[in-house]
Amino acid sequence: MTDLAPLLDRVSAAASCLIQGDARGYADLLPHAGDYTLMSPYGGAVDHGATLTDEAAAGIAEWFQGGEVETEIVAAHHSGDLAVVVLIEHQHGRIGGLNQDWSLRVTLAFRRVEGRWLLLHRHADALTHRIDHATLAALARGVTPGSGSDTEDPA
């Protein structure tokens, strides 16, 4: 892991930028590969590409209004010019107008190009607390558990 120590430091610093609403700082610390993919904690389709528009940066700044983050590196592996980092971002802050926990389980994949690590993939989810099968099944069906719309599929 010592070979990856500088990258792991940047991963932690980038997480701090993001909770402060600084998307540009995040992208500067973890430059994205052109074929970057994102599996957002909000679910849905996989995002492709590394474009951070002014509109997206402003949206992040509006949503993430400050807080703290401590990164827990669960595992870090690299072979040649590929690296994978598995971590938990233990976060708490002002997010979406609420003071709340925003901890995420995160997997990052990097590719080294000309000596520089580029972020190739990010997958994040908020399942830092164990959930039961019924809750997972409801989420898999696209319904919010307890919302009253969680009914069995008659098919």
Long-range contacts (C-beta under 8 A, 24 or more apart in sequence): 1-73, 1-76, 3-78, 4-76, 4-78, 4-83, 4-85, 7-83, 7-85, 7-110, 7-117, 8-73, 8-76, 8-85, 10-117, 11-71, 11-73, 11-85, 11-87, 11-108, 12-69, 12-71, 15-69, 15-71, 15-89, 15-91, 16-68, 16-69, 18-60, 18-64, 18-69, 19-64, 19-66, 19-67, 19-68, 19-69, 19-91, 19-93, 19-95, 19-102, 20-64, 20-66, 20-67, 21-60, 21-61, 21-62, 21-63, 21-64, 21-65, 21-66, 22-61, 23-52, 23-56, 23-57, 23-60, 23-61, 24-52, 24-57, 27-52, 30-108, 30-119, 31-116, 31-118, 31-119, 32-118, 32-119, 32-120, 33-111, 33-113, 33-118, 33-119, 33-120, 35-120, 36-118, 36-119, 36-120, 36-121, 36-122, 37-120, 37-121, 37-122, 38-121, 38-122, 38-123, 39-121, 39-122, 39-123, 39-124, 40-124, 41-104, 41-124, 41-125, 41-126, 63-95, 63-96, 64-93, 64-94, 64-95, 65-93, 65-94, 65-95, 65-97, 66-93, 66-94, 67-91, 67-92, 67-93, 67-94, 67-95, 67-102, 68-92, 68-93, 69-93, 78-110, 80-112, 81-111, 81-112, 81-113, 82-109, 82-110, 82-111, 82-112, 83-109, 83-110, 83-112, 83-117, 84-108, 84-109, 84-110, 85-110, 88-128, 89-124, 90-128, 102-126, 103-128, 104-128
